[in-house]
Amino acid sequence: MGRKKSTMTKLARLATVFLFAFVMFTLLNTGPAFSWGFWAHQRINRLAVFTLPPEMIGFYKEHLEFITEHAVDPDKRRYAVDDEAPRHYIDIDHYDEWPFDEVPHEWEDAVWKYSEDTLKAWGIVPWHIEVVMGRLTKAFESQDTKRILQLSADIGHYIGDGHVPLHTTENYNGQLTGQRGIHGFWESRIPELYGDDYDYWTGKAEYVEEQNDFIWKFILESAKLAPEVLELEQVLNNEWPTDKKYSFEERGQGMMRVYSEAYSKEYSDRMDNMVEERMRSAIIGVGSMWFTAWVDAGQPSLTKLPEIEWSEEELKEMKKLDQKFQGGKIKGREHSH
């Protein structure tokens, strides 16, 4: 009887431990998936403003908080809009191997070769940036203050995403190599820990003569870096014990398992400032594309644009988007966990 009671006690303890572990895993591995992380997207848009020429910077500085805050709207739309997710990435290695010469850069050529459905299945970020550029240019032409600001914030987000190596590969979260979680590690954890110390001097925005070439240049740079991002972390992971790799931090009203600061620092050092360089490239890229849209629109004066007055309906839509983001399920693939 005593032996049976002892066995039952052990089983009860094991069940309690298992339940606790399951609950902790659930709590620590759920939550919104952010591309570049909200912090990095907002920093990119904010600093891009200071690359602009005198004719533009006054207007953008006046609306600096809007440009900064709404840098993350496209990520929020992933919780509300079915077709939003593919606008943030392109799994280019699904089609070809480096240097990806077989992948057409023009949308019509790519549709002819692969079909529109296939392209949307594997991501369309380079082509969607061109679409938003066209809309932003028209917004400048029509002096539509709201659209200028909304589209400026949006294109900053998509250009930022195109600078993330893991936005250019099928193995976007290390799920094919046992590295699940690396996406959020690279684009959120690293810049949030060390981004305040980065050198963000980029020089001034420049006019982009060939927009398609400009976009594909940073897309291919990201794609070339993707294997290195994965390989360096895989080597590091094999060297570090799990209890040193992770730690727990208070986030919101609970504790969350995160990559430890020591592990993060080692990974950042081995990448040799890669995250910093991609952020800096994104900043000057965003500023240059804003500048280009304005020039292509005929360089309209931005000093006499209509004041913004948000209608009650527009404010309701903004609130609804936030609600779906806070409590909804992402439409499309997640990548942070």
BATORKOL-589026 format. One line per 10 residues: number of its first residue (from 1); for each residue x, y, z of C-alpha. Coordinates in nm, 4 decimals, always signed. Layout:
REM BATORKOL-589026
NUM) X Y Z ~ ...
***
This chain:
REM BATORKOL-589026
1) +0.0000 +0.0000 +0.0000 ~ +0.2858 +0.2337 +0.0936 ~ +0.4668 +0.1623 -0.2334 ~ +0.1440 +0.2259 -0.4310 ~ +0.0886 +0.5562 -0.2523 ~ +0.4474 +0.6606 -0.3220 ~ +0.4052 +0.5784 -0.6922 ~ +0.0811 +0.7776 -0.7097 ~ +0.2506 +1.0730 -0.5405 ~ +0.5332 +1.0665 -0.7961
11) +0.2843 +1.0501 -1.0825 ~ +0.0920 +1.3433 -0.9387 ~ +0.4115 +1.5449 -0.9117 ~ +0.5080 +1.4589 -1.2688 ~ +0.1626 +1.5594 -1.3901 ~ +0.1904 +1.8910 -1.2059 ~ +0.5341 +1.9578 -1.3533 ~ +0.4116 +1.8683 -1.7027 ~ +0.1057 +2.0939 -1.6675 ~ +0.3172 +2.3813 -1.5416
21) +0.5636 +2.3382 -1.8279 ~ +0.2819 +2.3271 -2.0826 ~ +0.1197 +2.6421 -1.9445 ~ +0.4519 +2.8260 -1.9364 ~ +0.5321 +2.7179 -2.2923 ~ +0.1930 +2.8433 -2.4096 ~ +0.2285 +3.1757 -2.2305 ~ +0.5837 +3.2329 -2.3398 ~ +0.5464 +3.1339 -2.7024 ~ +0.2334 +3.3137 -2.8092
31) +0.1793 +3.6718 -2.9144 ~ +0.1813 +3.8942 -3.2204 ~ +0.4431 +3.8381 -3.4880 ~ +0.6136 +4.1607 -3.5929 ~ +0.8332 +4.2128 -3.8988 ~ +1.1491 +4.4115 -3.8091 ~ +0.9860 +4.4586 -3.4701 ~ +0.7799 +4.7670 -3.3953 ~ +1.0826 +4.9417 -3.2479 ~ +1.2978 +4.9031 -3.5581
41) +1.0244 +4.9942 -3.8087 ~ +0.9454 +5.3096 -3.6174 ~ +1.3117 +5.4023 -3.5855 ~ +1.3675 +5.3543 -3.9602 ~ +1.0747 +5.5781 -4.0586 ~ +1.1609 +5.8414 -3.8008 ~ +1.5248 +5.8752 -3.9037 ~ +1.4412 +5.8666 -4.2764 ~ +1.2725 +6.2063 -4.2276 ~ +1.6105 +6.3634 -4.1513
51) +1.7563 +6.2533 -4.4848 ~ +1.5124 +6.4762 -4.6770 ~ +1.5925 +6.8059 -4.8547 ~ +1.4787 +7.1427 -4.7117 ~ +1.1709 +7.1520 -4.9397 ~ +1.0372 +6.8346 -4.7775 ~ +1.1769 +6.8074 -4.4284 ~ +0.9571 +7.0782 -4.2768 ~ +0.6375 +6.8937 -4.3705 ~ +0.7690 +6.5549 -4.2596
61) +0.9048 +6.6912 -3.9289 ~ +0.5661 +6.8510 -3.8615 ~ +0.4125 +6.5037 -3.8945 ~ +0.7048 +6.3128 -3.7460 ~ +0.4938 +6.1377 -3.4836 ~ +0.2427 +6.0169 -3.7426 ~ +0.5167 +5.8843 -3.9712 ~ +0.6752 +5.7094 -3.6726 ~ +0.3620 +5.5665 -3.5110 ~ +0.2047 +5.4461 -3.8340
71) +0.5208 +5.2731 -3.9552 ~ +0.3656 +4.9557 -3.8144 ~ +0.0212 +4.9844 -3.9768 ~ +0.1019 +4.7241 -4.2469 ~ +0.1836 +4.4700 -3.9743 ~ -0.1459 +4.5491 -3.8024 ~ -0.3293 +4.4975 -4.1320 ~ -0.2019 +4.1398 -4.1370 ~ -0.4664 +4.0783 -3.8708 ~ -0.7452 +4.2321 -4.0779
81) -0.6692 +4.1976 -4.4501 ~ -0.6413 +3.8590 -4.6228 ~ -0.3984 +3.9699 -4.8955 ~ -0.1647 +4.1728 -4.6729 ~ +0.0862 +3.9080 -4.5635 ~ +0.2570 +3.8415 -4.9040 ~ +0.3366 +4.2134 -4.9348 ~ +0.6008 +4.1781 -4.6636 ~ +0.8361 +3.9149 -4.8103 ~ +0.9549 +3.7169 -5.1090
91) +1.0783 +3.3583 -5.0709 ~ +1.3083 +3.4003 -5.3667 ~ +1.4969 +3.0770 -5.3010 ~ +1.1738 +2.8922 -5.3817 ~ +1.2366 +2.9766 -5.7470 ~ +1.6121 +2.9675 -5.7903 ~ +1.9541 +2.9646 -5.6230 ~ +2.1913 +3.2547 -5.5692 ~ +2.2372 +3.4832 -5.7621 ~ +1.8706 +3.4229 -5.8584
101) +1.9205 +3.5170 -6.2227 ~ +1.6171 +3.3152 -6.3295 ~ +1.3709 +3.5328 -6.1320 ~ +1.2264 +3.8156 -6.3478 ~ +1.2336 +4.1580 -6.1857 ~ +0.9431 +4.3044 -6.3813 ~ +0.5976 +4.2101 -6.2522 ~ +0.4493 +4.1236 -6.5922 ~ +0.7433 +3.8961 -6.6750 ~ +0.7203 +3.7237 -6.3380
111) +0.3445 +3.6683 -6.3772 ~ +0.3978 +3.5226 -6.7233 ~ +0.6656 +3.2845 -6.5920 ~ +0.5139 +3.1758 -6.2584 ~ +0.1476 +3.2983 -6.2497 ~ +0.0071 +3.5621 -6.0157 ~ -0.1223 +3.3033 -5.7681 ~ +0.2227 +3.1490 -5.7345 ~ +0.3856 +3.4872 -5.6794 ~ +0.1351 +3.5754 -5.4076
121) +0.1909 +3.2390 -5.2436 ~ +0.5647 +3.3063 -5.2072 ~ +0.5620 +3.6827 -5.1512 ~ +0.5519 +4.0008 -5.3581 ~ +0.7324 +4.2666 -5.1530 ~ +0.9552 +4.4099 -5.4332 ~ +0.6612 +4.4570 -5.6667 ~ +0.4313 +4.5914 -5.3964 ~ +0.6872 +4.8618 -5.3133 ~ +0.6557 +4.9784 -5.6750
131) +0.2762 +4.9838 -5.6429 ~ +0.2914 +5.1975 -5.3289 ~ +0.5441 +5.4285 -5.4956 ~ +0.2968 +5.4937 -5.7748 ~ +0.0232 +5.5719 -5.5228 ~ +0.2506 +5.8033 -5.3228 ~ +0.3501 +5.9948 -5.6358 ~ -0.0184 +6.0477 -5.7191 ~ -0.0869 +6.1604 -5.3624 ~ +0.1831 +6.4286 -5.3977
141) +0.0352 +6.5342 -5.7325 ~ -0.3139 +6.5749 -5.5861 ~ -0.1857 +6.7416 -5.2675 ~ -0.3691 +6.4827 -5.0580 ~ -0.2135 +6.5289 -4.7136 ~ -0.3651 +6.2188 -4.5557 ~ -0.2630 +5.9911 -4.8389 ~ +0.0896 +6.1352 -4.8478 ~ +0.1358 +6.0572 -4.4806 ~ -0.0318 +5.7153 -4.4855
151) +0.1548 +5.5986 -4.7954 ~ +0.4852 +5.7419 -4.6737 ~ +0.4485 +5.5405 -4.3533 ~ +0.3460 +5.2294 -4.5482 ~ +0.6271 +5.2352 -4.8015 ~ +0.8756 +5.2857 -4.5196 ~ +0.7501 +4.9621 -4.3688 ~ +0.7746 +4.7580 -4.6894 ~ +1.1212 +4.8908 -4.7731 ~ +1.2265 +4.8038 -4.4192
161) +1.0949 +4.4497 -4.4644 ~ +1.2872 +4.4119 -4.7883 ~ +1.6083 +4.4761 -4.5946 ~ +1.5532 +4.1779 -4.3623 ~ +1.7397 +3.8683 -4.4879 ~ +1.4792 +3.6319 -4.3421 ~ +1.2117 +3.8030 -4.5522 ~ +1.3763 +3.6544 -4.8619 ~ +1.3838 +3.2818 -4.7871 ~ +1.1490 +2.9857 -4.7457
171) +1.3310 +2.9117 -4.4198 ~ +1.2043 +3.2443 -4.2856 ~ +1.1873 +3.1358 -3.9207 ~ +1.4466 +2.8602 -3.9200 ~ +1.1590 +2.6114 -3.9202 ~ +1.3380 +2.3951 -4.1784 ~ +1.6625 +2.3749 -3.9782 ~ +1.5437 +2.3476 -3.6172 ~ +1.5963 +2.7206 -3.5486 ~ +1.2368 +2.8274 -3.4896
181) +1.2308 +3.1737 -3.3363 ~ +1.5310 +3.3150 -3.5232 ~ +1.3125 +3.5576 -3.7198 ~ +1.2067 +3.7578 -3.4167 ~ +1.5548 +3.7155 -3.2696 ~ +1.7253 +3.8833 -3.5655 ~ +1.4795 +4.1612 -3.6415 ~ +1.3355 +4.2409 -3.2971 ~ +1.5536 +4.1222 -3.0096 ~ +1.8888 +4.2335 -3.1528
191) +1.7895 +4.5903 -3.2545 ~ +1.5877 +4.6448 -2.9375 ~ +1.8924 +4.5546 -2.7270 ~ +2.1604 +4.7386 -2.9234 ~ +1.9841 +4.9766 -3.1635 ~ +2.0318 +5.2838 -2.9448 ~ +2.4063 +5.2498 -2.9951 ~ +2.3981 +5.2091 -3.3750 ~ +2.5477 +5.4679 -3.6093 ~ +2.2578 +5.5946 -3.8181
201) +2.4420 +5.8537 -4.0262 ~ +2.3407 +5.7848 -4.3862 ~ +2.3840 +6.1114 -4.5724 ~ +2.1063 +6.2775 -4.7702 ~ +1.8282 +6.1193 -4.9724 ~ +1.8997 +6.0892 -5.3442 ~ +1.6753 +6.0680 -5.6471 ~ +1.6267 +5.7116 -5.7706 ~ +1.6452 +5.6941 -6.1497 ~ +1.5562 +5.3263 -6.1858
211) +1.3197 +5.2280 -5.9081 ~ +1.2939 +4.8613 -6.0031 ~ +1.6733 +4.8223 -6.0021 ~ +1.6994 +5.0083 -5.6728 ~ +1.4446 +4.7830 -5.5042 ~ +1.5919 +4.4592 -5.6361 ~ +1.9398 +4.5630 -5.5276 ~ +1.8467 +4.5606 -5.1586 ~ +1.6239 +4.2537 -5.2006 ~ +1.9145 +4.0553 -5.3459
221) +2.1526 +4.1887 -5.0804 ~ +1.9126 +4.0534 -4.8178 ~ +1.8818 +3.7194 -4.9981 ~ +2.2609 +3.6836 -5.0126 ~ +2.2814 +3.7368 -4.6356 ~ +2.0043 +3.4917 -4.5425 ~ +2.2237 +3.1763 -4.5337 ~ +2.4776 +3.3551 -4.3128 ~ +2.2039 +3.4652 -4.0701 ~ +2.0958 +3.1034 -4.0289
231) +2.4387 +2.9391 -4.0291 ~ +2.5918 +3.1690 -3.7672 ~ +2.3048 +3.1094 -3.5258 ~ +2.3131 +2.7345 -3.5850 ~ +2.6840 +2.7172 -3.4984 ~ +2.6292 +2.9344 -3.1917 ~ +2.3351 +2.7236 -3.0779 ~ +2.5495 +2.4086 -3.0913 ~ +2.8058 +2.5739 -2.8639 ~ +2.5705 +2.7084 -2.5969
241) +2.3645 +2.5149 -2.3389 ~ +1.9917 +2.5914 -2.3418 ~ +1.9935 +2.7432 -1.9921 ~ +2.2448 +3.0048 -2.1130 ~ +2.0700 +3.0677 -2.4444 ~ +1.7400 +3.1838 -2.2925 ~ +1.6302 +3.4028 -2.0050 ~ +1.3018 +3.5416 -1.8765 ~ +1.1917 +3.9035 -1.8931 ~ +0.8805 +4.0821 -1.7813
251) +0.6714 +4.1857 -2.0809 ~ +0.3357 +4.3521 -2.0222 ~ +0.1659 +4.1704 -1.7401 ~ +0.3606 +3.8469 -1.7627 ~ +0.6989 +3.6850 -1.8031 ~ +0.8308 +3.5901 -2.1454 ~ +1.1130 +3.3623 -2.2478 ~ +1.3631 +3.5549 -2.4607 ~ +1.7107 +3.5017 -2.5989 ~ +1.9515 +3.5957 -2.3193
261) +2.1519 +3.9152 -2.3470 ~ +2.4779 +3.7199 -2.3468 ~ +2.3623 +3.4943 -2.6317 ~ +2.2230 +3.7930 -2.8215 ~ +2.5486 +3.9853 -2.7841 ~ +2.7533 +3.6911 -2.9097 ~ +2.5248 +3.6445 -3.2108 ~ +2.5306 +4.0167 -3.2902 ~ +2.9105 +4.0237 -3.2687 ~ +2.9468 +3.7243 -3.4994
271) +2.7236 +3.8939 -3.7565 ~ +2.9661 +4.1903 -3.7525 ~ +2.7122 +4.4778 -3.7422 ~ +2.4820 +4.3216 -4.0031 ~ +2.1596 +4.4390 -3.8353 ~ +2.2955 +4.7922 -3.7976 ~ +2.4008 +4.8040 -4.1635 ~ +2.0630 +4.6757 -4.2867 ~ +1.8808 +4.9363 -4.0766 ~ +2.1047 +5.2129 -4.2081
281) +2.0460 +5.0999 -4.5671 ~ +1.6712 +5.0910 -4.5028 ~ +1.6725 +5.4464 -4.3626 ~ +1.8410 +5.6012 -4.6655 ~ +1.6297 +5.3813 -4.8934 ~ +1.3055 +5.5091 -4.7412 ~ +1.4149 +5.8727 -4.7552 ~ +1.5301 +5.8378 -5.1162 ~ +1.2012 +5.6822 -5.2272 ~ +0.9961 +5.9558 -5.0559
291) +1.2159 +6.2129 -5.2303 ~ +1.1799 +6.0367 -5.5658 ~ +0.7983 +6.0242 -5.5432 ~ +0.7918 +6.3969 -5.4663 ~ +1.0227 +6.4823 -5.7585 ~ +0.8235 +6.2633 -5.9986 ~ +0.5092 +6.4445 -5.8863 ~ +0.6605 +6.7746 -6.0028 ~ +0.8089 +6.8877 -5.6694 ~ +0.4859 +7.0422 -5.5378
301) +0.5085 +7.2844 -5.2467 ~ +0.4475 +7.1075 -4.9164 ~ +0.4093 +7.4274 -4.7136 ~ +0.0469 +7.4905 -4.8048 ~ -0.1034 +7.1447 -4.7897 ~ -0.4518 +7.1165 -4.6359 ~ -0.4636 +7.0541 -4.2620 ~ -0.5589 +6.7014 -4.1628 ~ -0.9060 +6.6484 -4.0235 ~ -0.9880 +6.2854 -3.9581
311) -1.3547 +6.2036 -4.0016 ~ -1.5415 +6.0035 -3.7402 ~ -1.5545 +5.7117 -3.9825 ~ -1.1772 +5.7218 -4.0381 ~ -1.1122 +5.7289 -3.6652 ~ -1.3434 +5.4286 -3.6216 ~ -1.1503 +5.2383 -3.8876 ~ -0.8205 +5.3118 -3.7121 ~ -0.9655 +5.1905 -3.3842 ~ -1.1053 +4.8794 -3.5500
321) -0.7626 +4.7989 -3.6968 ~ -0.6031 +4.8271 -3.3529 ~ -0.8707 +4.6027 -3.2029 ~ -0.8184 +4.3327 -3.4651 ~ -0.4448 +4.3521 -3.4107 ~ -0.4748 +4.3272 -3.0328 ~ -0.7250 +4.0439 -3.0199 ~ -0.7302 +3.8772 -3.3572 ~ -0.5487 +3.6030 -3.5422 ~ -0.2911 +3.6877 -3.8035
331) -0.4017 +3.6277 -4.1628 ~ -0.1062 +3.4547 -4.3216 ~ +0.2042 +3.2941 -4.1831 ~ +0.3538 +3.3862 -3.8492 ~ +0.7264 +3.4060 -3.8081 ~ +0.8328 +3.5229 -3.4642 ~ +0.8047 +3.1975 -3.2711
***
